[in-house]
Amino acid sequence: MGRKAWINMRIICEQDILDEAVSTVSRAVSSRSSIPVLEGVCIKATEDGKVKLTGNDMEIGIEAIIDAEVMQAGEIVINAKMLGSIIRSLVSGSKVSIETNEKNQTLIKSGGAKFEIAGVAADEFPDLPVVDPEYTISIPAGILKDMIAKTGFAVAVTDNNPILTGCLLEIKKSGLSMIALDGYRMAMCKTDMPNDFEEKSMIIPEKSLSELGRILSDADEEISITATSRNAIFMFDNCKLVTRLIEGNYINYDSVIPKDYSIEFTCPVSQLRESIQRVSLIILNDVVKSPVRFNIGDGNINISCSTSAGNVDDNIPVDVNDCALEIGFYNRYLLEAFRVIDTENVKLKFNTSTSPLVITPEDGDDFLYLILPLRLHAE
């Protein structure tokens, strides 16, 4: 194939920078779609030396902009999985050349390696939604990343109630709150941030938040959130994530939280987490039939489990007297909550064996986890 045929687009960029950008935008690419172009990454080079890479599955879109040498402006769509594999295979720190021709054939070269692959015309690739800035705020990226990690695991995994497949982000004058619940548990995270923000609530799909959490850094960089009633854009560094919002009214989560508790005590997080992990080792496939049991009383929590594989129990001393309560839980719900709690101690709050466990910080209200119990049967 003659050199002169490759004329529609030509760019040269750093392998490391290109690899990171392709990896980032590929998070929004459909692995299997009835529209083949949605399985690709759109690469658009402009004469100002910028290259924009975009992934878009029509629910979530991610865009990254990198610097490059642009010899010929143009655009092309390349299968995301193949492009990612090719770029990762090239030598770190090397220069990568990408050229296309009028038939959308694409030539990728670096060092002694050369790939000739088929591309797709970029005019078939859907544009990301344009969101008019009806509402815009800026917050530290690390705060949002932390809130996603501490709540996203508790969203519903089925769409019987689409509202529950997303997290509720509440923006208030006092700060931010993020809430997730699936009908069996609830996760809530708060951060104080006195501000002049206009108050707003939005329900963000879990997939969008999960991908956002993966690409956000822990640094103090600012992230801009722009929203309408239908879409939201998260912009940071040279990256942009666009997502649809889930329409409807979120559940009145305050009504789910008990107002008073008959049993309340402080317990070390690490001891609880490690104990639950130990008793979970014998849980095989009979999860529902094998709850993790808390037997509370006489200054102690006895944590136990019985399955077809055997029995195990562990004990944690706590400052609790004059009470007796046996209550059981699905082990994964306990573990997922305790894995994201980063305080030394928590308060455990109970009422009866059929009412929820509520977990809060020893001091303050930065987070709250609520878990419904499993009904216990006599062994």
Secondary structure, 3 states (H helix, E strand, C coil): CCHHHCCCEEEEEEHHHHHHHHHHHHHHCCCCCCCHHHHEEEEEECCCCEEEEEEECCCEEEEEEEECEEEECEEEEEEHHHHHHHHHHCCCCCEEEEEECCCCEEEEEECCEEEEEECECHHHCCCCCCCCCCEEEEEEHHHHHHHHHHHHHHCCCCCCCHHHHEEEEEEECCEEEEEEECCCEEEEEEEECCCCCCCEEEEEEHHHHHHHHHHCCCCCCEEEEEECCCEEEEEECCEEEEEECCCCCCCCHHHHCCCCCCEEEEEEHHHHHHHHHHHHCCCCCCCCCCCEEEEEECCEEEEEEEECCEEEEEEEECCCCCCCEEEEECHHHHHHHHHHCCCCEEEEEECCCCCCEEEEECCCCCEEEEECCECCCCC
